[in-house]
Amino acid sequence: MASIIDQFSTLTLNTQEATQDSDLIKVNPYLTPDITRIHGVQTGVIMDKFIPILGQIEDIGLIDPGSCGTNSFTTAIPVSEKTWAPKLISARIPLCVDDIPAKLKFWIDQQKALGRWENISNPLKQFIYDRAVEAVKRAVIRVAEFADTDATLVSGGGDITNGLTIGLFTMIDGIWKQIFDDASGSQLIYRHTIDENSAASKAAQLTLASDTAYNTFVALVENFAPEAQNDIPVLQCTKTLWDNWVKYIESKAGAYRIELLQDGTTKETFRGYPIIVRSDWDRMIKRYHDKTSTYLLPHRANLSGINNVPIGTSDTESFSSIDSFYDKTDKKYYTDLAFRVDCKILQESNICVAY
């Protein structure tokens, strides 16, 4: 049976190497932003919960007609609604002690044969637990932002990289699908076009003009609705645009100050709006949207208040709560995870996008 640690058997270790867990080099997690920096989070959402959106009274006030007359304004306050429809996402990671290659002595306890099934070493269990927590965080963002109920593989005429499991994407319509649908429908969302995205090869796509990021940021900011200013607005962009922006600054103002980007988090703003570099977008686009000759829109950005693009879930604890247990029947340790998630653009007029 396939195991999550199958590839560990390919390691070539001798008797002088890696005798304990502390000897290991564990690859750093992918850079992923904290969810609360990029989305508002609404808890208590189970299914089919409506989100009423109540508008404003528009123009009122005329010169009084006198003679006890009145200026009656009866134009209805506009209302609309969205519907939360979070889907339950789950996964189970099984592990049997016999899945651990004999060479990996840093994860093999010296126990008697009768007890060996239950006594999988704690460092190994902790390693899998830690990796599972990181994977859940990435999964929440993948579903909230890249899911598409109509997703199909490139070989079937779609945009999902061939060979991937299509079920990783088809649970809900994430933020980018909602943006793309709006572009072909009501067109309430302001869109700035990044010309390089439509180039005919990956190399041409990834070669940006010197002022592409600058022009993109200007377009988003200058078309951002004034009434959206009150909702913790952030400007998010792919690292390709961030790198292009840094080069632009260097060409205009000399050396770039390295302290503006620390631990994967930018300290910089554009006209007062915090910039969040979404290197995870770059990674996901290259992994999920490889169309062989080109990528699907490798350069992207948006400007919105985080509460205008909220994630709906039953509880945030499920994002980090993972159940690990041993089953005596099949002599395996299981790591279970499950969470509910949906994501909505509440007011299309309050988000500006570039792609």
C-alpha positions in Angstrom: 0.0 0.0 0.0 1.3 3.5 -0.9 2.5 5.6 2.1 3.1 9.3 2.5 6.8 8.5 3.3 7.4 6.1 0.4 10.1 8.2 -1.2 12.2 8.1 2.0 13.4 4.6 1.0 15.4 6.2 -1.8 17.8 7.9 0.7 21.3 6.5 0.7 22.4 6.5 4.4 25.3 4.7 5.9 26.0 3.7 9.5 27.7 7.1 10.2 24.8 9.3 9.1 21.6 10.6 10.6 21.3 8.7 13.8 18.7 10.9 15.4 15.9 13.2 14.5 18.0 16.4 15.1 20.4 15.3 12.3 17.7 15.9 9.7 17.3 18.8 7.4 13.6 19.4 7.0 12.7 21.6 4.0 11.2 24.9 5.1 7.4 25.3 4.6 6.3 27.2 1.5 5.8 30.9 2.1 2.1 31.3 2.8 0.5 34.5 4.1 -1.5 34.5 7.3 -5.1 34.0 6.3 -6.3 36.9 8.4 -4.0 39.3 6.5 -5.6 38.6 3.2 -9.2 37.6 4.1 -11.8 38.5 6.7 -13.0 35.3 8.4 -16.7 34.7 9.3 -17.3 31.7 11.6 -20.4 29.8 12.4 -21.1 29.3 8.7 -22.4 25.8 8.0 -24.5 25.8 4.8 -26.9 28.0 2.8 -26.6 31.0 5.0 -27.6 34.2 3.3 -25.5 37.4 3.4 -27.8 40.4 3.0 -26.0 43.4 1.4 -27.9 46.6 2.1 -27.1 49.7 0.0 -27.2 53.4 0.6 -29.9 56.1 0.1 -28.7 57.9 -3.0 -29.3 61.6 -3.8 -31.9 63.4 -1.8 -32.7 67.1 -1.1 -34.5 69.7 -3.3 -35.4 73.2 -2.5 -38.5 73.2 -0.3 -41.7 73.8 -2.3 -43.3 75.9 0.5 -47.0 76.1 1.2 -46.7 73.0 3.4 -45.6 71.0 0.4 -43.0 68.2 0.6 -40.3 66.7 -1.5 -41.0 63.0 -1.3 -38.2 60.6 -2.2 -39.3 57.0 -2.5 -36.5 55.4 -4.5 -35.9 52.1 -2.8 -32.6 51.4 -1.0 -30.8 48.8 -3.2 -30.3 45.4 -1.6 -28.7 42.2 -2.8 -27.5 39.0 -1.2 -24.8 36.3 -1.4 -25.2 32.7 -0.2 -22.6 30.9 1.9 -22.2 27.3 0.7 -19.1 26.0 2.4 -18.0 22.5 1.5 -16.5 20.0 3.9 -12.9 19.3 2.9 -11.1 16.3 4.5 -8.1 14.1 4.3 -6.6 11.1 6.1 -2.9 10.2 6.3 -2.2 6.5 7.3 1.1 5.3 8.6 2.2 1.8 9.5 5.5 1.1 11.3 6.5 -1.1 8.4 6.3 1.9 6.1 9.4 3.3 7.7 12.5 2.1 5.8 14.9 0.2 7.9 17.7 2.6 7.0 15.9 5.5 8.7 17.2 4.6 12.1 16.5 8.1 13.5 12.8 7.1 13.4 13.0 3.5 14.5 12.6 2.9 18.2 14.3 -0.1 19.9 11.2 -1.8 21.0 10.1 -5.4 21.4 8.3 -7.0 18.5 5.0 -7.2 20.3 4.9 -3.5 21.0 6.4 -2.2 17.7 3.1 -1.5 16.0 1.9 1.1 18.5 5.4 2.6 19.2 6.0 4.6 16.1 8.5 7.2 17.3 7.2 10.5 18.5 9.5 12.6 16.3 8.0 10.9 13.2 4.5 11.5 14.4 5.3 15.2 15.1 6.9 15.6 11.7 3.8 14.3 9.9 1.6 16.4 12.2 3.6 19.6 11.5 3.5 18.9 7.8 -0.2 18.3 7.9 -0.9 21.6 9.6 1.1 23.4 6.9 -0.8 21.5 4.2 -4.1 22.5 5.7 -3.2 26.2 5.6 -2.2 25.9 2.0 -5.4 23.9 1.2 -7.6 26.6 2.7 -6.0 29.3 0.5 -6.1 27.0 -2.6 -9.8 26.3 -2.2 -10.7 29.9 -1.3 -8.8 31.5 -4.1 -8.2 28.9 -6.9 -11.1 26.5 -6.7 -13.4 26.3 -9.8 -16.5 24.1 -10.0 -16.1 23.9 -13.8 -12.3 23.1 -13.7 -11.0 20.6 -16.2 -7.5 19.5 -17.2 -5.6 21.2 -20.0 -6.0 18.0 -22.1 -9.8 18.4 -21.8 -9.7 22.0 -22.9 -9.4 23.5 -19.4 -6.7 25.3 -17.4 -5.7 22.7 -14.8 -2.2 21.2 -15.3 -2.4 17.7 -16.7 -1.9 14.9 -14.2 -3.4 16.7 -11.2 -6.4 15.5 -9.4 -9.3 17.6 -10.6 -11.2 17.1 -7.3 -8.7 19.4 -5.7 -10.5 22.3 -7.3 -14.1 21.6 -8.0 -15.7 22.0 -4.5 -16.5 25.8 -4.8 -15.9 28.8 -7.0 -13.0 30.6 -5.4 -12.1 34.3 -5.7 -10.3 34.1 -9.0 -13.1 32.1 -10.6 -15.6 34.8 -9.4 -13.4 37.5 -10.9 -13.1 35.7 -14.2 -16.9 35.1 -14.3 -17.5 38.8 -13.6 -15.3 39.7 -16.6 -17.5 37.7 -18.9 -20.8 38.8 -17.2 -21.8 41.9 -15.3 -18.3 43.4 -15.4 -18.8 45.2 -12.1 -15.2 44.6 -11.1 -12.6 47.0 -12.4 -9.9 45.1 -14.4 -6.5 46.3 -15.5 -5.0 44.1 -18.3 -1.4 43.0 -18.0 -0.4 42.5 -21.6 2.4 40.1 -21.0 0.0 37.5 -19.7 -1.3 36.9 -23.2 2.2 36.3 -24.7 2.6 33.0 -26.7 5.4 31.4 -24.5 6.3 31.1 -20.9 9.5 33.0 -21.5 7.7 35.9 -23.2 5.1 35.9 -20.4 7.7 36.2 -17.7 9.5 39.1 -19.4 7.8 42.2 -18.1 8.3 45.7 -19.3 10.2 47.9 -16.9 7.0 49.8 -15.8 4.5 47.0 -15.8 4.1 46.8 -12.0 4.0 50.5 -11.6 1.3 50.9 -14.2 -0.6 48.1 -12.6 -0.5 49.5 -9.1 -1.5 53.0 -10.4 -4.5 51.6 -12.3 -5.7 49.6 -9.2 -5.3 52.5 -6.8 -6.8 55.2 -9.1 -9.9 53.1 -9.7 -10.5 51.9 -6.2 -13.9 52.9 -4.9 -13.6 55.7 -2.2 -16.3 53.9 -0.1 -14.0 50.8 0.1 -11.3 52.7 2.0 -12.8 51.9 5.4 -12.3 48.1 5.0 -8.6 47.4 5.7 -7.6 47.6 2.0 -4.5 45.7 1.0 -2.7 45.4 -2.4 -1.8 41.8 -3.2 0.4 40.9 -6.1 2.4 38.0 -7.5 6.1 38.0 -6.7 6.8 38.6 -10.5 5.1 42.0 -10.1 6.8 42.7 -6.8 10.2 42.0 -8.4 9.3 44.2 -11.3 8.3 47.0 -8.9 11.6 46.7 -7.0 13.6 47.0 -10.3 11.5 50.1 -11.2 12.3 51.7 -7.8 16.0 50.9 -8.3 16.0 52.5 -11.7 14.4 55.7 -10.3 15.8 56.0 -6.8 19.0 53.9 -6.6 19.5 51.0 -4.3 16.4 49.2 -3.0 16.2 49.1 0.8 16.3 45.4 1.7 14.5 46.0 5.0 11.3 46.5 3.1 11.1 42.8 2.6 11.7 40.6 5.6 10.6 37.0 6.3 8.6 37.1 3.1 6.6 40.1 4.3 6.9 43.5 2.6 7.0 46.6 4.7 6.3 48.7 1.7 3.1 50.5 0.7 2.0 52.0 -2.6 0.3 55.4 -2.1 -0.6 54.3 1.5 -1.9 50.8 0.6 0.1 47.9 2.2 1.6 45.6 -0.4 1.4 41.8 0.3 3.6 39.7 -1.9 1.8 36.5 -2.8 4.7 34.3 -3.7 2.2 31.4 -3.1 0.2 32.7 -6.1 3.4 32.2 -8.3 3.9 28.7 -6.9 0.2 27.7 -7.4 -0.1 29.2 -10.9 3.0 27.3 -12.0 1.8 24.1 -10.3 -1.9 24.3 -11.1 -2.1 26.3 -14.3 0.7 25.0 -16.5 -0.8 24.9 -20.0 2.4 23.4 -21.4 3.4 26.3 -23.6 2.2 29.0 -21.3 0.9 29.7 -17.8 -2.6 30.8 -17.1 -2.2 34.5 -16.3 1.1 34.3 -14.3 1.0 38.0 -13.3 -1.9 39.0 -11.0 -2.8 41.6 -8.4 -5.9 42.9 -6.6 -6.8 45.7 -4.3 -9.7 45.1 -1.9 -10.6 45.4 1.7 -10.1 42.0 3.4 -13.7 42.0 4.7 -14.9 42.3 1.1 -13.4 38.9 0.3 -14.2 36.9 3.5 -13.7 33.2 4.1 -16.7 31.5 5.6 -16.2 28.5 7.8 -17.9 26.7 10.7 -14.9 27.4 13.0 -11.3 28.5 12.5 -10.1 25.9 15.0 -10.6 23.2 12.3 -7.8 24.9 10.2 -5.2 23.8 12.8 -7.0 21.0 14.7 -5.8 17.7 13.5 -6.8 14.3 15.0 -4.1 11.7 15.3 -4.8 8.2 16.7 -3.8 4.6 16.5 -6.2 1.9 15.3 -5.4 -1.6 16.7 -7.5 -3.3 14.0 -5.3 -2.4 11.1 -2.2 -1.5 13.2 -1.8 2.0 11.7 -1.5 5.5 13.0 -4.0 7.9 11.3 -3.8 11.6 11.0 -7.2 13.1 10.1 -8.1 16.6 9.2 -11.4 18.2 8.1 -12.6 21.8 7.6 -15.4 23.7 6.0 -14.6 26.6 3.7 -16.2 29.0 1.3 -15.1 32.4 0.0 -17.1 35.3 -1.5 -16.6 38.7 -3.2 -19.3 40.6 -1.4 -19.3 43.8 -3.4 -17.8 43.6 -6.9 -17.5 47.4 -7.1 -15.2 47.4 -4.1 -12.4 45.3 -5.6 -10.0 46.1 -8.4 -8.0 43.4 -10.2 -5.2 43.1 -12.6 -4.3 40.0 -14.8 
